[in-house]
C-alpha cells in the first residue's frame, strides 16, 4: 500500500480502487487467512465480500502491504519513486556532461589561433600588426 491515496509506482490499476478498499482487503485477508486452506481461496472470499472483480487485485494489495511492512522481500513504492528520480537525474547529468565535453573541445580548438574570418576584419589586422 502506498502512503498517498490511490497512488502506486508502476501499477496501471493503482487508481481503480480507493486506498480504503485496499486497506479493507488487506485486513479482511489477514483475518480470514486461518479459515481457508490457500491464500488464493482467502483472496477470492475477500474479493467477493468487498465487490472486487478479480481476486488477484486482493493478492496484489496484500503483497504490496507485506513489502511495505517488511514481511516480504521487494521494492517499496517509495524506493521505486526514488529510483525513478535518480535515474532521471543521472540522465540529465550525462546530457550536461556531453554538452560540456563538446564545448571544451570546441573552445580548446579555437584557443591556438582565431578563425580566419575574424582575422580578415580591419580592426583585427591593426591589432595583429601592433603585436609584431
N, C-alpha and C positions, 0 to 999 in steps of 0.2 A: 504494500500500500504506500502511496506517496504522501508526502506531508501537505501538498497543495490539493485542493479539492478538484477531483476529476482529471488530474494530470499524471502522466506516467511516461517515462522515457522510452521511446521506441515502440510503444504499443498503439496500433491504429484504432483499437476498440476501447481506448482508455476513457473516452468520454461517453461511451454508450450507457453505462450505469453510473449513477451518482456514488460518491465516496461512502455515503451512509449505507447504501445497499451492499457495497463491497465489504464494509466492516461487519454488517449483519451476516453476510455469507461466511466470513471467516469465523465469527463467533458461533454461528449455528453449526458449521462444520466441526469445529473443535468440541462442542458439547455433544454432538451426535456421533462422533467417531467410535466410541466404545460399543455402540449399539449395532454397528454394521461390520461385516467381515472385511470389506475393502474400502480404500479411500474413494474409489470411483462410485461405489454404492452410496457412500455418505454424501458425496458431491451431488449425485443425482437427486437424493432426497432434499438436500438443502436448496438446490436449484428449483425443484418443484414447489417447495414451500415459499420461496421468495419470488416466484414468477420469472425466473431467469430461464431463457430458452435452452441454453446449452450448459451442461454440467462442467464442460471444460473451462468455462468462464469462472465458475466457483473454484475449480482446482487452480486456475491461474492466480486468482486473488489469494488463495491460501499459500501458494508457493511464494508469491511476492511478499506476503506478510512474514513468512518464515525466513526469507532472505533478510528482510529489514530487522528482524528480531535476533538474527544470528544463528537460528536453528538450522538453516540450510545454507550451503555454500552458493554464492552467486554475487552478482554485481547489483548494488542498490541503485535506485533511480538517481540519487544524489551523485553517486560515483559516475554513473553514465553521463549525467549532465556536465560534471566537471571534466570528464574525459573529452566530451564533445567540444567544450570551451577551450581546453588546452590544445586540442588538435587544430582548431580554427586559428588560435593564436600562433601556433607553430607554423602553419601555412602562411600566415601574414608576415611573420618574421623571415621566412625563407624568401618570400617575394621581395621584401625590403632589402635583404642581403644581396639578392640578384641585381637589383637596381643599383645599389651602392657599388657592387663589383663592376658593373658595366660603366658606371660613372667614373670610377677610379681609373679604369683602362682608358676611357675617353680622354680624361684630363691628363693622365700621365703621358699619353702620346703627343699631346699638344704643348707640353712644357718646354721641350727642347728648342723649338723654333715656331714662331707664329705662322699660321697658314699664309700662302702666297697671296690670296685675295686681300688680306689685311695689309700686307706689305705694299700693295700697289697704290694705296691712298697716299696723297702727297704729304699729309701730316706725319705719317709713319716713315716716309722716305727722309724727311728732315730729321726726325729723331734718330734714325739709323746712321745718318751722316755725322751727327754730333757725337755719337758713341765711338766712332772710329778715330 
